[in-house]
Amino acid sequence: MLKFKTQLKDLSAGLTPEVFGIEDLGRFGINGGISALAYDPVQSLLAAGTDSGRAYVFGQPGVEVEFDICPGRSIIYLRIVRSMYMIVVDGNNTITVVSFDTKEVVSTFTPSSPITAIETDAALDWLFVGLESGLVIVFDVDRGIKAPFRISNLQKLAFPRASISPVVFIALHPRSYNLILIGYESSAIVYSMVDDKIIHALQYELPPGAPGGDLQPSNLRIPRYPKLCTGAWHPNGHHIVTAYEDGSFVFWDAKQGVLLQARTIEDTEINKPRRSSVSMGPSMHVGSVLREPIFKLAWCCTQDPEDTSLIVAGGGSADMPLRGLTYMDFGPTPTVQITSYQYMGDHYAAPRRQRIYPIPAYADPVDFIMIPSSSPYYGGNHNPKALIAILSSGELYTIDYPSGAGLPVASMFPPSLCWIQPRVTILSTTAVKRNQWTGMMSSRRTVAPLLIGGSPAKKSLRQYDTRNILVTGHADGSVHLWDASHGEIEDSQILDVSIAEALDRADDVRVDAISFAGQRGEIAVASVTGEVVLFKFGRNNLLSKDGLSEQLNTLKLNDGRPVIQNILSRANPNIKDGFLPYFLLNIDKGPVTSLKTSEIGFLAIGYQFGSLAVVETQSSKIIYVEDINNISMDSKKTSVRSGDRLSHSGTAFEVPLSLEFSIMSFEDDNFSSIILSVGTSFGRVLFFRIVPTRDGHHTAQLVSIFSMKSKIIATIPFDTTYGLSAVASPTILQQLPQGVVISGAIIVVTPEEARVIKPPKAKIASKSFEDKIISAGVSYLRQGDTLVLVCLTESGYIRVFSLPYLKEMQSLSVQRLHHMQFAPKSIISLNGDVVLGMGKYEAALLNIWGKGVALKSLGRSGKEIQKQDALYDALKPFPPRPQISTIQWVGGTKYVTQEDLDLLSMFFV
């Protein structure tokens, strides 16, 4: 290799090792998958528990408080009582109570038997705890002690021959403090706490010949007692619904304990014997296919508690074409006093509307909560406006209620929750001028946030004229953009685009690659199938072609589809200004491995089967496409090998991994050129010069190939004279006609080595690494003497090297945040920000020009909370709890106040 002999200026001369320090600025996303949710409509706060033992509380934009409750243990249950206390039950059987006012852990309690169910009421200080032994104990949340009151195993009292059963679920009467519904494996018991007696024992029996929810015909000849899974009260307290393991659910009269209707999602009166399978309804036509258990019910009501609907999770057959949550709208409930049991049963047999709320096909719902408009009562199901489902993948899925349509997550939720709705598949950062970003944000559709509670703490703002925009791609084809530098992630306003809309489909739309050219307002997004959509920011005018040539549609694939399609007509007509789908590129060369949009109007794409494509975005013209496996240099002459093309089924493809456009002089040229550097999986760097053609377009010419020993992680161009990035920009491009010469060099980084070269091959410096590099970038404080190379290593260190001679200046540990599985997703920005991948759903925002300040997080001790966001607002009035009606009181239902219940707890023996 040639040695570059000219002595270059030290571009890091203005720095000393003391300048560097890791400043922990914040977090993106969630630590672990979501395992539990709770919502308080009074304070308008959403609490989320994770399988890593952390609980997050979200409020209005900028309000987010993290509690490290039980490190390493999953949170099983999460509740909010009196809008002040958050109750957490973890996998270690420990109950933890956190105060929203002080943001401290105020009490903990561990029962002697495993917890199997819990129940709270928004107005009560009591936590009812169901145990594996069948007992129900009470924990006094306000006092932080176990109350003397307890309920014995009622199923054993009602059915002495029944086996010992754990408590399956607990449900408090929505209007009376006196009555409680306790579910066991084979029965549900209505119990009066004041009278200490069983009111009803509800046992669901299927006689021989009754289909039930069981889809196994061999079971029809014997009596069956399906296992109970869950249950709920009607909002008026007159009726009860219980759900079972065979996918059936049963409606009961709460006063007399009479069975009103037994049904499944598809069939009714399934508790009655039938003569033949012909008359057994649609549930029996499935053969021997298993039916899912019903694991949760929500009996919702509108503002009128008599106008109800039911949300059912589970209960479908395993081969249903559409899976999700079932919505049944029953409408106004008939007046109980003048309605027969038969007519009431018919009411629940024929909902006026029924539909399935679809859930993403790659996961199943495991839990859900309703988001009520204002009241915390009726089990949190009073006049709901939305539903949030927890998926088996640990993600969330939000649904509008009652329409069932998906909600604009990016506009309604904090950024951290957007990382899991659905999961982030790829992320990128781009620097954008502040005024330009402000202009883009002005096009954002105004949608009221779902959460408005809390008050953000005052934090220092980093006054950057250039904003670091974080771009995340998601499994559902959505792309979110927000400012990751203003106020340390406090600007939660998000721009979003959808590749699913641009591709005009809902399947196979996972985002695999993103590149954002901020100054041009162009985003290139690649789907999992290898299609690339270019979005341009502008005004939505469906009648304008905006320079897109119809002639491009003549270039077609073998199946007749055009390589580039004009998709402006697929723009959302409701968007006046914003990111609009411009064109769709599909050359059918496999998934995309690398993607780069240039600020000067070029797009480069690398494919899994080894192809490289370059597109001129203004004219939407493909100016280069070739398989890099066929490219080599013969002495000083460029040649493209014909033949020797590897088949698509082979495994030895050389693929493009790193793409970058730069402007600099090449070799001994006395002028500057647009250079595309392509780093490959075989350690080669291909240099292309982008030159104009006579027809007003451009073409790409291979000018040199440079080789390293292993795959290329990054090719980073910089200006050796002024100590700036040499990435192609409009400002530099405009200077080229004036004869401006950019003296540039390129840092080529592999896991084992970094090398600074003067293109095409003149070596300036090199550095070998035993601790392998997984991400690299350049950063500087000011022009001229502060440019450095920043590398993230496998062992969890950020190593800083001077330029251009690669002398190590500092090594900073980030091992406490480092996870090798996710760290390769990390990104290093020009301003020194490092987005460090920490987990499947989380990343940290660090800065290397800091003072070594760590982000303060709230642990079990509750210390260091002075700068935490405020959660509790004592001025918000707490609504009174609904009471029993006059008719219920006349019918014998006791009127019990909260004070009566507190006395029962204090003096129970």
Steps between C-alpha positions, in 0.01 A plus 500: 500500500615853425598717795362853502812706557362852548479603866140582586362739757410355840123536501477409871763742630247701701402204719638337813386174663326699774253643248327166463243360739186295461187699574192283535221712353204268490331190368300406198246224531434253780728265694341162425171396351172626645342252742235711678313829456287730715327828417363773723254735326489748790869587484524387132803280563594168342715252692687223320682209663763296318641149513829649623343628822468868414187712515452815294241771555415723205305824490488806277785558251825508695369310804660161552615349829675166529489278810746211530269286713629145476808465279504176306144398592194551285216723616183288506230743615474878499222713653438865589280586800366837611703652214789517745643151549643258247487136610753263347499122539816334369600147412656454843155527664575844646249785516662844464312827552636818340369850573445726198531799733843428645609254226626270774439139588284535812442135592562139397331176599555133413214256571576150623327340198551581131278778364259385227262798471459857623219755500483869582244776487595854403339642817624239748826472689458122498683252283323165484755223448399153382739224597585155368359354822155639415508772765434868429693739721491879512796737494439852628676714242480827691640358825736256331393201710304181459142547625355243742204439267518194279270269302543125526483255207131546413493227236587243765212629714250498213617168351662291774602227256680741269877494499700788641511773237702820469319829457463554126360854501342760730245764399343761727139598448500823293251677732508326837798470732334198658502244217799332344521236227775244556584248230646156561579227247151347501272772640447871551378613843303816574590590858371761744789639701277675756282194564789257459293260291482352153219656294532275192726220384504506122610173345482445125394145415469354151269195482564218248424615148558868571774634272644762734807663357684170459575413139582137581189291404616206715440707814131559434383174658602588855413779746764772507599780734728734301776672695432861585741762362360845575183697566349847533198695626252683283549875567161514672586200721189301402682244284825304500701346216746213554738361237650155469788298369290347220440844346147543633363784711186499710266779611335474844239691692686637803196515729368144456804326352302387194689414180376734227710406198797275425677569174824519307609771259309328219227289665230539767314277751792262501400361841194327355521143360464466124391200303758503221804686382288659228321704764805581703570828330819635346713419803470127429585511133869544571562134573774434752663844487575639846345821626697759693410564863349838577761671714344843545165679476420870524134595548496858373232765501444837340426808708177315581595194709201310355638523143764227500738300287740215561864464394610136489865393484531139385220255430569455129586177323866444422444512123303826488617705200482827698627510854458775754263634762125452460269798547132436580268800528189405696352849513262615778433232761131407543348614828567221746178536701269444202710263287481121513810283525428362152481845343815609683679192370387584148643848547849355559454249217453770235735798528403782267858514369791258510843527345860393550764758582797361301838461666837481313543147365847449648378505864203411718328727753576398860327784684330833439369805682231750408573874500194669658421861418477636855360259760720233664198289604311201359824306494670771296256437214275809522458680167836385357658673202778253422638158577866405548590134448817337628637255244693179565806668345503764777369771268185709523220544251254788536147487362234767474181414689245409380597521131793258537723709271866551576591830666777742392746378761772748405271795572335373818771322701838595650800405283607222738169320452523546124805273502275206583193586291616294322864420562786699348679301229756759389613846606699784351600858584534802275603861565241756388509880530273625776291730281452226242389251764260756643349539155455124469338480841250770402351253251428250773136406546370630831368212709420533868740290710348207684682592824491850650594442865805594701737792465846478338800605703705793382810382320781677325463516122786441261485797265606342173427671167516154346260240635575131525192332355445141605322286242355162598352234275241258636359155435172636362671714234476827691790743526522755784719811509562721801754741643744306717717796598260772619470495877643149528214318326229718647353603165256217455331629186542238232476502123397171347472337159379155400660271246192278526289775343763560233518128414120477516504188717511393865721188483879480465549868578759476780754780466852361451696815404456878520697798377392862548643794307384782725592802287326356194207369701532149355460169683583166339337203670564134413252223577587145599427389143762733349269772369621857555263794530625857478295759689538871427387781725269738322146607421251230414382555143383173348462657153869594476770256391764725661757415234449126508548367148241260361775350284647328806200268511630335183782335697337179626578179684440156351146489639409830337524721809689826446831539683407854603136591548343838550303465825405862564139394463538290819555807717255538785241751373456631855859628506542853366875524557739228610700202385335365186582172322695599187612181332530126565817318394502121465780329310429159656851435634407389852471695827688826543829482692596869479324822408619857462326818389726789413435866574587572135234283338633145471384174651716186532368156592685177573322165476542161662571331166795734440348767276566872531256756362539878478204728428485868413210602724400825328434327168434158658745348252708189571854604405677180605414142587747212516591191701816589694607134486574566132708812556880500513793720399739369233824686556404867448208419277150453626327185384179327580528120493236329292384163625608358836169635637408323821157345523242645739506174696870530580641625829825664385355828378701815548247761604517879551498584873606865513410782261604864508502796260781754538650792311880515478791490261586149385863391468694774320198687364508878523123507532245345734258226408192332642628169634291200603689261728359149536627276781429129458476183705827375344699801620511687171430871456375591154538865395261640240515847350160656430534703180248694288388377158403692188128442555507693828510195727790318665676167488721304741851396391711253696841662554675291765477204739670491839520183713505432874516167685138477626154645447463876482306662785526859382664728244520851646618795284652812655669823392871485586538879477212633710426204726140457387293222359537460123162335456335640187292810573328766284731770636815324378335396174419861415869588533624243248443718189727758664788252498505439874717200583409297811803318635335197650578163653288200592506297820436134419391305809484122542450312828879451534645813342447865413695648212516859373564516126526766236289353219557286320767314703751731666528403867516781755469301823364174639402353836439136591259387772491192717168616644286489187319809374124477449416863413696808399457865405669840515419783737621854562441796730612775265649537156873446452652325800246277681418225249529147640411145407262341753476119516278273709658166588363155575605515865305821566751783458483817293850562367595840361782546243659812358486576130655448263765287678277285726676559831281383788388794712249346743318179586159538667314213659131443423500141624212555742279583201659268246331190362689326222185370331361850447808727503569456124188712438680796663550827312767768547411857394707800399408696814631223728166336573507123520176304470597177676285191448429356845222251439232381265284802583747750647792725411699756698587853386857584604742779413879472499554873566339478842604530862455139598150565637283188529128499444324491836252214525263421782567170676333325791652750742319787330804730523620765256158605380532878521506540122239238425180598323199564723225237475232578758280808485310540828269762346335255264170394660439132560149396390260323741440129454169387345249366753227237488171607348181548698357187343803299613468640851128417514582151369721430799847612394672656798631853476858487625729802513876511475514582871301184576750295305792662681341413836455142379870484427603648834281289729484170314608212718 
